[in-house]
Amino acid sequence: MKTILGAGAILAAEPDTQKKAAEKIRGFWALIKSRQTLLLLATGLAGYLSARPEGATLLAIVLILFSLFAAVSGTTALNMLIDRDIDARMKRTTWRPLPSGILTPFEAATFGTVLVVVGLGVAFRIRPLFGIVIAAGVFLDLVVYTLWLKRRSAWAIIFGGISGGMPILAGRALVTGRVDGLGLLLTLSVLLWIPTHIMTFSIKYADDYRRADIPTWPAVYGFGSARRFMALANAVRGIALVAAGYLLNICPYSLALLALSGVITLALSLWAVLRPSDKINHRLFKFASIHMLGSMVLITWGALA
């Protein structure tokens, strides 16, 4: 009888153990912010292929993407570790794996550190300059943006944008062997996307950020200033992308579509300035991400066509 009861207890415990394991896996996946990470991978790949590498193999591309994925994912995980107290105070982020208790700080720290070390190790193995640029992105994101400025200044967004531009710069530098003007122009295009990506969120969740005592641009300088900043950033970004496409000598169709998507993004930004509403703010957030991904595809396709 005791044996039967013991076996029953083990069988009952198995589903619970499996459930907890699945929850842990989902927690680790949430730590890397997969959509944001994959978008940055697309920029890195665009930077690499825009330089028209000779003799590029599938293995080389896989290694490049793996190193970027590991470094970016690990950085994001460590970023969430540092900001776990902020996430615990914001309604939209209390579900995240650290404030909700799904993962412990030690688990997150180990996970993020291992990913960053592996990613940088592979990157330096591929080419030292490639590793240096990616390492600069990790440093800017974790030390300058997250640890130093995020809780102190609304201008932290600029340094967050610079770190976000490092994958595309690294991808191009890997082929050219140097940081060139075109690479910096492409980096600028990513940097100027960041204000729209972050400020639309800062406007939508203004109460959350205020509760967490984070000095966002809308909170410090006002919603109107934030909307004008986004419009200006999108105007310069559109020019930078078209200029980069022209200098890369991408096919005319790609260049035309690149210009059109930039005009649409700018139009939405201006609409948000003139007729501000939650609806247009949401549309601008969504289209800005589509525009970012689409522009990377157009630059890559246009360069290889």
Buried (B, 14 or more C-beta within 10 A) or exposed (E): EEEEEEEEEEEEEEEEEEEEEEEBEEBBEBBBBEEBBBBBBBBBBBBBBBBEBEEBEEEBBEBBBBBBBBBBBBBBBBBBBBBBEBBBBBEEBEEBBBBBEBBEEEBBBEBBBEBBEBBBBBBBEBBEBBBBBBBBBBBBBBEBBBEEBBBEBBEBBBBBBBBBBBBBBBBBBBBBEEBBEBBBBBBBBBBBBBBBBBBBBBBBBBEBBBEBEBBBBBBEBEBEBBBBBBBBBBBBBBBBBBBBBEEBEBBEEBBBBBBEBBBBBBBBBBBBBEEBEEEBBEBBBEBBBEBBBBBBBBBBBBBEE
